[in-house]
Amino acid sequence: MQDVLRPAIVIGATVVLTVAVGWVGDRALRSVDARHPETPLWDHLRRCRLPSQVVLCSALLRGAYHAAHASYGHGAAISRGLTLVLIAASGWLVVRVAAAVIDSSYARYAATSHSVPKIRRLRTQLTLIQRVFTAIVGVIVAASMLFTFPEMRTVGASMLASAGIIGIVAGVAAQSTLGNLFAGLQIAFGDMVRLGDTVVVDGEWGVVEEITLTFLSVRTWDERRITMPVSYFTSKPFENWSRGDPRMTGTVLLHLDHAAPVDLMRKRLLEILEQAAEWDRRAWGLVVVDSTPTTIQVRALATAKDASDIFNLRCIIREQLIDWLRCEHPYALPRISTAPAPGIAEQRPREAAQPPDAEDLGPGPGREVGTPPPSPREATD
């Protein structure tokens, strides 16, 4: 009876103590967070409640396991299992604490800083640092769990002796992965591209949605995701519309007839911009930039605070200017001319009715080719 009752008491007491300690710690963090709302660290640390309870429970069970005298012939296996759980839970807790510290640091900086590019740069750097730290903790945890087995301890010396050869082989085999890893660190600390930046890659316009140690994801305007290795951004040119000052200048090109009222179009453009919320009122203009035998090219220019607003503003200008020309000045729209130019219809009958002048016959033997020959009387004279 004692062989069953004693382990049950130990396990039950451990679980109750773990739950009680977790509840008390959560209440304490909540109270501190209420007294210091300007510090978000205490609220983020509340996410560490579950891994801390697992660590505490596994540590208490491992320490009280032998006191419970509940071996049942599997004492070594149970003890090793509790050790593995303790190691994994400790790594989980360390990762959660690091994430809480990083998130609270970013939240405090974002609340006090007014520079959007600096906030994006810090978020990118902290995200990649957190991923690197998580990977390092994962490797350490996995190695610690493996070395709990006696077989792994015996081969440890030989593994260390051949570490140089294994490192060379692994470096050659994972050359692409390591290149992407270092490229990710270069992107994070070189401030080349940040989370939330508007970029143009291979002719695709989108927003940087995720940056990891090996790949980068861009969300396009039609909700597609373009995933590419981070080494692409360190080896090939790309457009970053959010680097530095996100303000942009946009243009709208219109092909119109030569009779288009450019001055009236310029006034109408100003009216459109004053009614558009996307215009930041920095600059605007409308000029004729080119001319062809059939049309002229008119360029309307306006500014906006970012790439999204400039795209919407260009669409508004193009739509309203064309609609205004269609309703008020339809002759200004390009068309194919099939009628003769003004004055041609009256000039041709007048030229046909006039007799040829003597001057048109030429000066004599040296007249131009194609003039009529002289009459017989002119020849005898």
Sine and cosine of phi, psi and omega as CSV:
sin_phi,cos_phi,sin_psi,cos_psi,sin_omega,cos_omega
0.00,0.00,-0.65,0.76,0.00,-1.00
-0.92,0.38,-0.50,0.87,0.01,-1.00
-0.91,0.42,-0.40,0.92,0.03,-1.00
-0.99,-0.11,-0.63,0.78,-0.08,-1.00
-0.94,0.33,-0.67,0.74,-0.06,-1.00
-0.90,0.44,-0.74,0.67,0.06,-1.00
-0.89,0.46,-0.58,0.81,0.02,-1.00
-0.90,0.43,-0.65,0.76,0.02,-1.00
-0.91,0.42,-0.67,0.74,-0.02,-1.00
-0.90,0.43,-0.72,0.69,-0.02,-1.00
-0.91,0.41,-0.69,0.72,0.00,-1.00
-0.89,0.45,-0.69,0.73,0.01,-1.00
-0.90,0.43,-0.61,0.79,0.02,-1.00
-0.90,0.43,-0.70,0.71,0.00,-1.00
-0.90,0.43,-0.69,0.73,0.00,-1.00
-0.89,0.45,-0.68,0.73,0.01,-1.00
-0.90,0.43,-0.63,0.78,0.01,-1.00
-0.90,0.43,-0.71,0.70,0.01,-1.00
-0.90,0.44,-0.65,0.76,-0.01,-1.00
-0.91,0.41,-0.70,0.71,0.00,-1.00
-0.90,0.44,-0.65,0.76,0.04,-1.00
-0.89,0.45,-0.65,0.76,0.00,-1.00
-0.92,0.38,-0.68,0.73,0.00,-1.00
-0.90,0.43,-0.68,0.73,0.03,-1.00
-0.89,0.45,-0.64,0.77,0.02,-1.00
-0.91,0.41,-0.65,0.76,0.04,-1.00
-0.90,0.43,-0.62,0.78,0.01,-1.00
-0.91,0.41,-0.68,0.73,0.04,-1.00
-0.90,0.43,-0.63,0.78,0.02,-1.00
-0.91,0.42,-0.62,0.78,0.02,-1.00
-0.93,0.38,-0.67,0.74,0.02,-1.00
-0.91,0.41,-0.62,0.78,0.02,-1.00
-0.91,0.42,-0.56,0.83,0.04,-1.00
-0.94,0.35,-0.55,0.84,0.01,-1.00
-0.99,0.17,-0.40,0.92,-0.02,-1.00
-0.77,-0.64,0.96,0.29,-0.01,-1.00
-0.93,0.36,-0.29,0.96,0.00,-1.00
-0.97,0.25,-0.20,0.98,0.01,-1.00
-0.93,-0.36,0.97,-0.26,-0.05,-1.00
-0.98,0.20,0.00,1.00,-0.05,-1.00
-0.89,0.46,-0.65,0.76,-0.07,-1.00
-0.91,0.41,-0.60,0.80,0.04,-1.00
-0.93,0.37,-0.61,0.79,0.04,-1.00
-0.94,0.35,-0.52,0.86,0.01,-1.00
-0.93,0.37,-0.31,0.95,0.04,-1.00
-0.91,0.41,-0.34,0.94,0.06,-1.00
-0.95,0.30,-0.16,0.99,0.02,-1.00
-1.00,0.00,0.15,0.99,-0.08,-1.00
-0.90,0.43,-0.74,0.67,-0.07,-1.00
-0.92,0.40,-0.76,0.65,0.03,-1.00
-0.89,0.45,-0.56,0.83,0.04,-1.00
-0.92,0.40,-0.60,0.80,0.05,-1.00
-0.92,0.40,-0.63,0.78,0.03,-1.00
-0.91,0.42,-0.66,0.75,0.04,-1.00
-0.88,0.48,-0.73,0.68,-0.02,-1.00
-0.90,0.44,-0.70,0.72,-0.03,-1.00
-0.91,0.42,-0.72,0.70,-0.01,-1.00
-0.92,0.40,-0.60,0.80,0.03,-1.00
-0.92,0.39,-0.68,0.73,0.02,-1.00
-0.91,0.41,-0.67,0.74,0.01,-1.00
-0.91,0.42,-0.64,0.77,0.01,-1.00
-0.92,0.39,-0.62,0.79,0.01,-1.00
-0.96,0.29,-0.56,0.83,-0.05,-1.00
-1.00,-0.08,0.06,1.00,-0.08,-1.00
-0.91,0.41,-0.73,0.68,-0.02,-1.00
-0.94,0.33,-0.49,0.87,0.03,-1.00
-0.93,0.36,-0.39,0.92,-0.01,-1.00
-0.99,0.15,-0.25,0.97,-0.01,-1.00
0.80,0.60,0.77,0.63,-0.02,-1.00
-0.85,-0.52,0.85,0.53,-0.06,-1.00
-0.97,0.23,-0.71,0.70,-0.02,-1.00
0.80,0.61,0.44,0.90,0.04,-1.00
0.99,0.14,-0.01,1.00,-0.01,-1.00
-0.81,-0.59,0.57,0.82,-0.07,-1.00
-0.89,0.46,-0.69,0.72,-0.04,-1.00
-0.91,0.42,-0.67,0.75,-0.02,-1.00
-0.92,0.40,-0.67,0.75,0.00,-1.00
-0.92,0.38,-0.66,0.75,0.01,-1.00
-0.89,0.45,-0.67,0.74,0.03,-1.00
-0.92,0.40,-0.61,0.79,0.04,-1.00
-0.89,0.46,-0.68,0.73,0.04,-1.00
-0.90,0.43,-0.58,0.81,0.04,-1.00
-0.91,0.42,-0.67,0.74,0.02,-1.00
-0.90,0.44,-0.65,0.76,0.04,-1.00
-0.90,0.43,-0.64,0.76,0.01,-1.00
-0.89,0.45,-0.68,0.74,0.00,-1.00
-0.91,0.42,-0.72,0.70,0.00,-1.00
-0.90,0.44,-0.68,0.73,0.01,-1.00
-0.91,0.41,-0.57,0.82,0.04,-1.00
-0.91,0.41,-0.68,0.73,0.08,-1.00
-0.89,0.46,-0.66,0.75,0.05,-1.00
-0.86,0.51,-0.69,0.72,0.00,-1.00
-0.91,0.42,-0.66,0.75,0.01,-1.00
-0.89,0.45,-0.66,0.75,0.02,-1.00
-0.90,0.43,-0.66,0.75,0.01,-1.00
-0.91,0.42,-0.65,0.76,0.01,-1.00
-0.91,0.42,-0.68,0.73,0.03,-1.00
-0.89,0.45,-0.65,0.76,0.04,-1.00
-0.90,0.44,-0.62,0.79,0.03,-1.00
-0.91,0.42,-0.66,0.75,0.01,-1.00
-0.91,0.41,-0.69,0.73,-0.02,-1.00
-0.91,0.41,-0.71,0.71,-0.01,-1.00
-0.91,0.42,-0.63,0.78,0.01,-1.00
-0.93,0.36,-0.60,0.80,0.05,-1.00
-0.90,0.43,-0.68,0.73,0.03,-1.00
-0.91,0.42,-0.66,0.75,-0.01,-1.00
-0.90,0.44,-0.65,0.76,0.01,-1.00
-0.92,0.38,-0.65,0.76,0.01,-1.00
-0.93,0.37,-0.66,0.75,0.00,-1.00
-0.91,0.42,-0.50,0.86,-0.01,-1.00
-0.97,0.25,-0.43,0.90,-0.06,-1.00
-0.97,-0.23,-0.38,0.93,-0.05,-1.00
-1.00,0.00,0.55,-0.83,0.02,-1.00
-0.93,-0.38,0.11,0.99,-0.01,-1.00
-0.99,-0.17,0.94,-0.35,-0.01,-1.00
-0.90,0.43,-0.69,0.72,0.04,-1.00
-0.86,0.51,-0.63,0.77,0.02,-1.00
-0.92,0.38,-0.59,0.81,0.03,-1.00
-0.91,0.41,-0.69,0.72,0.03,-1.00
-0.90,0.44,-0.64,0.76,0.01,-1.00
-0.89,0.45,-0.70,0.72,0.01,-1.00
-0.90,0.43,-0.64,0.77,0.00,-1.00
-0.90,0.43,-0.65,0.76,0.04,-1.00
-0.90,0.44,-0.71,0.70,-0.01,-1.00
-0.90,0.43,-0.70,0.71,-0.01,-1.00
-0.91,0.41,-0.58,0.81,0.02,-1.00
-0.90,0.43,-0.71,0.70,0.00,-1.00
-0.94,0.34,-0.59,0.81,0.07,-1.00
-0.89,0.46,-0.66,0.75,0.02,-1.00
-0.90,0.43,-0.62,0.78,0.02,-1.00
-0.93,0.38,-0.65,0.76,0.04,-1.00
-0.90,0.44,-0.69,0.72,0.01,-1.00
-0.89,0.45,-0.66,0.75,0.03,-1.00
-0.89,0.46,-0.66,0.75,0.03,-1.00
-0.90,0.44,-0.66,0.75,0.01,-1.00
-0.91,0.42,-0.70,0.71,0.03,-1.00
-0.89,0.46,-0.64,0.77,0.03,-1.00
-0.89,0.46,-0.66,0.75,0.03,-1.00
-0.91,0.42,-0.68,0.73,0.00,-1.00
-0.90,0.43,-0.67,0.74,0.01,-1.00
-0.90,0.45,-0.70,0.71,0.01,-1.00
-0.89,0.46,-0.67,0.74,0.03,-1.00
-0.91,0.42,-0.65,0.76,0.01,-1.00
-0.90,0.43,-0.63,0.77,0.02,-1.00
-0.92,0.39,-0.61,0.79,0.01,-1.00
-0.93,0.36,-0.60,0.80,-0.04,-1.00
-0.98,0.22,-0.01,1.00,0.15,-0.99
-0.97,0.25,-0.26,0.96,0.04,-1.00
-1.00,0.02,0.73,-0.68,-0.02,-1.00
-0.87,0.49,-0.53,0.85,-0.01,-1.00
-0.89,0.46,-0.60,0.80,0.01,-1.00
-0.94,0.34,-0.51,0.86,0.02,-1.00
-0.92,0.39,-0.60,0.80,-0.04,-1.00
-0.94,0.35,-0.51,0.86,-0.01,-1.00
-1.00,-0.08,0.07,1.00,-0.02,-1.00
-0.90,0.44,-0.65,0.76,-0.02,-1.00
-0.90,0.44,-0.70,0.72,0.01,-1.00
-0.92,0.40,-0.55,0.83,0.04,-1.00
-0.91,0.41,-0.66,0.75,0.02,-1.00
-0.92,0.38,-0.56,0.83,0.00,-1.00
-0.92,0.39,-0.56,0.83,-0.02,-1.00
-0.99,-0.14,0.27,0.96,-0.04,-1.00
-0.91,0.42,-0.56,0.83,0.00,-1.00
-0.90,0.44,-0.72,0.69,0.01,-1.00
-0.91,0.41,-0.68,0.74,0.00,-1.00
-0.90,0.44,-0.62,0.78,0.02,-1.00
-0.90,0.43,-0.64,0.77,0.03,-1.00
-0.91,0.42,-0.72,0.69,0.00,-1.00
-0.89,0.46,-0.69,0.73,0.00,-1.00
-0.91,0.41,-0.60,0.80,0.03,-1.00
-0.90,0.43,-0.65,0.76,0.04,-1.00
-0.93,0.37,-0.67,0.74,-0.04,-1.00
-0.94,0.35,-0.58,0.82,-0.06,-1.00
-0.96,-0.29,0.58,0.82,-0.02,-1.00
-0.88,0.48,-0.68,0.73,0.00,-1.00
-0.91,0.41,-0.67,0.74,0.00,-1.00
-0.91,0.42,-0.69,0.72,0.02,-1.00
-0.91,0.41,-0.60,0.80,0.06,-1.00
-0.88,0.48,-0.67,0.74,0.04,-1.00
-0.92,0.39,-0.57,0.82,0.02,-1.00
-0.89,0.45,-0.75,0.66,0.01,-1.00
-0.93,0.36,-0.53,0.85,0.07,-1.00
-0.91,0.42,-0.61,0.79,0.06,-1.00
-0.89,0.46,-0.67,0.75,0.06,-1.00
-0.91,0.41,-0.59,0.80,0.04,-1.00
-0.91,0.41,-0.63,0.78,0.05,-1.00
-0.91,0.42,-0.65,0.76,-0.06,-1.00
-0.91,0.41,-0.70,0.71,-0.10,-0.99
-0.98,-0.19,-0.16,0.99,0.08,-1.00
-1.00,-0.03,-0.09,1.00,0.05,-1.00
0.84,0.55,0.66,0.75,0.03,-1.00
-0.99,0.16,-0.71,0.70,0.00,-1.00
-0.53,-0.85,0.59,-0.81,-0.06,-1.00
-0.80,-0.61,0.27,-0.96,0.11,-0.99
-0.89,0.46,0.74,-0.67,-0.02,-1.00
1.00,0.00,-0.07,1.00,0.03,-1.00
-0.95,0.32,0.54,-0.84,0.08,-1.00
-1.00,-0.08,0.87,-0.49,-0.09,-1.00
-0.78,-0.62,0.34,-0.94,0.12,-0.99
-0.84,-0.55,0.91,-0.41,-0.06,-1.00
-0.81,-0.58,0.85,-0.52,-0.01,-1.00
0.81,0.59,0.64,0.77,0.02,-1.00
0.98,0.19,0.05,1.00,0.00,-1.00
-0.97,-0.24,0.78,-0.62,0.01,-1.00
-0.99,-0.11,0.75,-0.66,-0.01,-1.00
-0.22,-0.98,-0.08,-1.00,-0.04,-1.00
-0.88,-0.48,0.71,-0.71,0.02,-1.00
-0.93,0.38,0.89,-0.46,-0.09,-1.00
-0.98,-0.21,-0.53,0.85,-0.07,-1.00
-0.46,-0.89,0.66,-0.75,0.08,-1.00
-0.77,-0.63,0.87,-0.49,0.06,-1.00
-0.92,-0.40,-0.13,-0.99,-0.01,-1.00
-0.96,0.29,-0.33,0.95,-0.09,-1.00
-0.83,-0.55,-0.44,0.90,-0.05,-1.00
-0.64,-0.77,0.24,-0.97,0.00,-1.00
-0.72,-0.69,0.68,-0.73,-0.04,-1.00
-0.92,-0.40,0.76,-0.65,0.01,-1.00
-0.89,-0.45,0.80,-0.59,0.04,-1.00
-1.00,-0.08,0.88,-0.48,-0.03,-1.00
-0.99,0.16,0.11,-0.99,-0.06,-1.00
-0.92,0.40,-0.41,0.91,0.02,-1.00
-0.99,-0.17,0.44,0.90,0.12,-0.99
0.93,0.36,0.35,0.94,0.15,-0.99
-1.00,0.05,0.40,-0.92,0.03,-1.00
-0.90,-0.44,0.83,-0.55,0.07,-1.00
-0.97,-0.25,0.88,-0.47,-0.01,-1.00
-0.95,-0.32,0.78,-0.63,-0.03,-1.00
-0.56,-0.83,0.42,-0.91,0.02,-1.00
-0.91,0.42,0.54,-0.84,-0.04,-1.00
-0.92,0.38,-0.36,0.93,0.04,-1.00
-0.90,0.43,-0.33,0.94,0.04,-1.00
-0.88,0.48,-0.62,0.78,-0.09,-1.00
-0.98,0.20,-0.18,0.98,0.06,-1.00
-0.97,-0.23,-0.10,0.99,-0.05,-1.00
-0.85,-0.52,-0.27,0.96,-0.04,-1.00
-0.76,-0.64,0.48,-0.88,0.03,-1.00
-0.96,0.28,0.53,-0.85,0.07,-1.00
-0.48,-0.88,0.32,-0.95,0.00,-1.00
-0.99,-0.12,0.77,-0.64,0.07,-1.00
-0.87,-0.49,0.98,-0.22,-0.08,-1.00
-0.98,0.18,-0.14,0.99,-0.05,-1.00
-0.95,-0.31,-0.04,1.00,-0.02,-1.00
-0.95,0.32,0.74,-0.67,-0.04,-1.00
0.95,0.30,-0.85,-0.52,-0.01,-1.00
-1.00,0.05,0.87,-0.50,-0.02,-1.00
-0.97,0.24,-0.11,0.99,-0.02,-1.00
-0.91,0.41,0.58,-0.82,-0.08,-1.00
-0.69,-0.73,0.37,-0.93,0.09,-1.00
-0.91,-0.42,0.79,-0.61,-0.02,-1.00
-0.90,-0.44,0.47,-0.88,0.00,-1.00
-0.80,-0.60,0.48,-0.88,0.08,-1.00
-0.79,-0.61,0.85,-0.53,-0.02,-1.00
-0.98,-0.22,0.76,-0.65,0.01,-1.00
-0.80,-0.59,0.74,-0.67,0.10,-1.00
-0.99,-0.14,0.91,-0.41,-0.12,-0.99
-0.80,-0.61,0.15,-0.99,0.05,-1.00
-0.96,0.28,0.36,-0.93,0.00,-1.00
-0.90,0.44,-0.35,0.94,-0.01,-1.00
-1.00,0.04,0.17,0.99,-0.04,-1.00
-0.90,0.45,0.70,-0.72,0.00,-1.00
-0.98,0.19,1.00,-0.02,-0.10,-1.00
-0.91,0.42,-0.66,0.75,0.00,-1.00
-0.89,0.45,-0.67,0.74,0.04,-1.00
-0.92,0.39,-0.58,0.81,0.05,-1.00
-0.90,0.43,-0.59,0.81,0.01,-1.00
-0.91,0.42,-0.64,0.77,0.05,-1.00
-0.92,0.39,-0.65,0.76,0.01,-1.00
-0.91,0.42,-0.60,0.80,0.04,-1.00
-0.88,0.47,-0.67,0.74,0.02,-1.00
-0.89,0.45,-0.63,0.78,0.05,-1.00
-0.90,0.45,-0.66,0.76,0.02,-1.00
-0.90,0.44,-0.68,0.73,-0.03,-1.00
-0.92,0.38,-0.61,0.79,0.01,-1.00
-0.91,0.41,-0.41,0.91,0.03,-1.00
-1.00,-0.04,-0.15,0.99,-0.04,-1.00
-1.00,-0.06,0.80,-0.60,0.01,-1.00
-0.96,0.28,-0.32,0.95,-0.02,-1.00
-0.97,0.26,-0.37,0.93,-0.04,-1.00
-0.97,0.26,0.77,-0.64,-0.02,-1.00
-1.00,-0.06,0.08,1.00,0.12,-0.99
0.91,0.41,0.44,0.90,0.06,-1.00
-1.00,0.10,-0.71,0.70,-0.07,-1.00
-0.36,-0.93,0.40,-0.92,0.09,-1.00
-0.31,-0.95,0.23,-0.97,0.02,-1.00
0.07,-1.00,0.31,-0.95,0.05,-1.00
-0.52,-0.85,0.87,-0.50,-0.04,-1.00
-0.64,-0.77,0.32,-0.95,0.11,-0.99
-1.00,-0.03,0.89,-0.45,-0.10,-0.99
-0.98,-0.21,-0.25,0.97,-0.02,-1.00
-0.34,-0.94,0.32,-0.95,0.00,-1.00
-0.59,-0.81,0.65,-0.76,0.06,-1.00
-0.83,-0.56,0.14,-0.99,0.03,-1.00
-0.87,0.49,-0.34,0.94,-0.05,-1.00
-0.90,-0.43,-0.42,0.91,-0.08,-1.00
-0.62,-0.79,0.17,-0.99,0.20,-0.98
-0.87,-0.50,0.45,-0.89,0.00,-1.00
-0.95,-0.31,0.89,-0.45,-0.03,-1.00
-0.96,-0.27,0.74,-0.67,0.01,-1.00
-0.92,-0.40,0.85,-0.53,0.11,-0.99
-0.98,-0.18,0.72,-0.69,-0.09,-1.00
-0.83,-0.55,0.64,-0.76,0.05,-1.00
-0.44,-0.90,0.27,-0.96,-0.03,-1.00
-0.84,-0.55,0.38,-0.93,0.03,-1.00
-0.49,-0.87,0.19,-0.98,-0.11,-0.99
-0.98,0.20,-0.39,0.92,0.02,-1.00
-0.42,-0.91,0.00,-1.00,-0.09,-1.00
-0.92,0.39,-0.59,0.81,-0.01,-1.00
-0.91,0.42,-0.70,0.71,0.00,-1.00
-0.93,0.37,-0.58,0.81,-0.02,-1.00
-0.93,0.36,-0.55,0.83,0.06,-1.00
-0.91,0.41,-0.73,0.68,0.02,-1.00
-0.90,0.45,-0.63,0.78,-0.01,-1.00
-0.91,0.41,-0.65,0.76,0.04,-1.00
-0.88,0.47,-0.65,0.76,0.04,-1.00
-0.90,0.44,-0.66,0.75,0.01,-1.00
-0.89,0.45,-0.72,0.69,-0.01,-1.00
-0.88,0.47,-0.74,0.67,-0.04,-1.00
-0.88,0.48,-0.71,0.71,-0.06,-1.00
-0.92,0.39,-0.73,0.68,-0.09,-1.00
-0.97,0.26,-0.55,0.83,0.05,-1.00
-0.92,0.39,-0.68,0.73,0.02,-1.00
-0.91,0.41,-0.65,0.76,0.02,-1.00
-0.91,0.42,-0.64,0.77,0.03,-1.00
-0.91,0.41,-0.66,0.75,0.04,-1.00
-0.92,0.40,-0.61,0.79,-0.01,-1.00
-0.91,0.41,-0.60,0.80,-0.05,-1.00
-1.00,0.07,-0.67,0.74,-0.13,-0.99
-0.99,-0.12,-0.58,0.81,-0.07,-1.00
-0.68,-0.73,0.94,0.34,-0.04,-1.00
-0.91,0.42,-0.40,0.92,0.01,-1.00
-0.92,0.38,-0.31,0.95,-0.03,-1.00
-0.98,0.19,-0.26,0.97,0.01,-1.00
-0.96,0.26,0.54,-0.84,-0.05,-1.00
-0.91,0.41,0.60,-0.80,-0.01,-1.00
-0.51,-0.86,0.26,-0.97,0.03,-1.00
-0.99,-0.12,0.86,-0.51,-0.05,-1.00
-0.99,0.11,0.84,-0.54,0.07,-1.00
-0.91,-0.40,-0.16,0.99,0.01,-1.00
-0.99,-0.11,0.44,-0.90,0.03,-1.00
-0.92,0.39,0.33,-0.94,0.00,-1.00
-0.91,0.42,0.46,-0.89,-0.01,-1.00
-0.85,0.53,0.75,-0.66,0.01,-1.00
0.99,-0.13,-0.28,0.96,-0.02,-1.00
-0.94,0.35,-0.65,0.76,-0.05,-1.00
-0.90,0.43,-0.57,0.82,0.00,-1.00
-0.99,0.13,-0.46,0.89,-0.08,-1.00
-0.97,0.24,-0.57,0.82,-0.06,-1.00
-0.92,0.40,-0.74,0.68,0.06,-1.00
-0.89,0.46,-0.56,0.83,0.00,-1.00
-0.92,0.39,-0.64,0.77,0.02,-1.00
-0.93,0.36,-0.57,0.82,0.00,-1.00
-0.94,0.33,-0.50,0.86,-0.03,-1.00
-0.98,0.19,-0.36,0.93,-0.04,-1.00
-0.99,0.14,0.73,-0.69,0.06,-1.00
-0.95,0.30,0.43,-0.90,0.01,-1.00
-0.93,0.37,0.65,-0.76,0.03,-1.00
-0.98,0.18,0.35,-0.94,0.02,-1.00
-0.91,0.42,-0.47,0.88,0.00,-1.00
-0.92,0.39,-0.43,0.90,-0.01,-1.00
-0.96,0.28,-0.25,0.97,-0.04,-1.00
-0.98,0.18,-0.23,0.97,0.04,-1.00
0.99,-0.11,0.16,-0.99,-0.08,-1.00
-0.99,0.12,0.01,1.00,0.01,-1.00
0.78,-0.63,-0.70,-0.71,-0.06,-1.00
-0.87,0.49,-0.38,0.92,-0.02,-1.00
-0.99,-0.10,0.39,0.92,-0.04,-1.00
-0.95,0.32,0.27,-0.96,-0.04,-1.00
-0.95,0.32,0.41,-0.91,0.03,-1.00
-0.92,0.39,0.73,-0.69,0.03,-1.00
0.97,-0.25,-0.10,1.00,0.05,-1.00
-1.00,0.10,0.49,-0.87,-0.06,-1.00
-0.93,0.38,0.53,-0.85,0.01,-1.00
-0.95,0.32,0.35,-0.94,-0.01,-1.00
-0.95,0.30,0.41,-0.91,0.03,-1.00
-0.95,0.30,0.27,-0.96,0.00,-1.00
-0.86,0.51,-0.64,0.76,0.01,-1.00
-0.88,0.47,-0.65,0.76,0.01,-1.00
-0.91,0.41,-0.52,0.86,-0.03,-1.00
-0.95,0.30,-0.64,0.77,0.02,-1.00
-0.95,0.31,-0.57,0.82,0.04,-1.00
-0.91,0.42,0.00,0.00,0.00,0.00
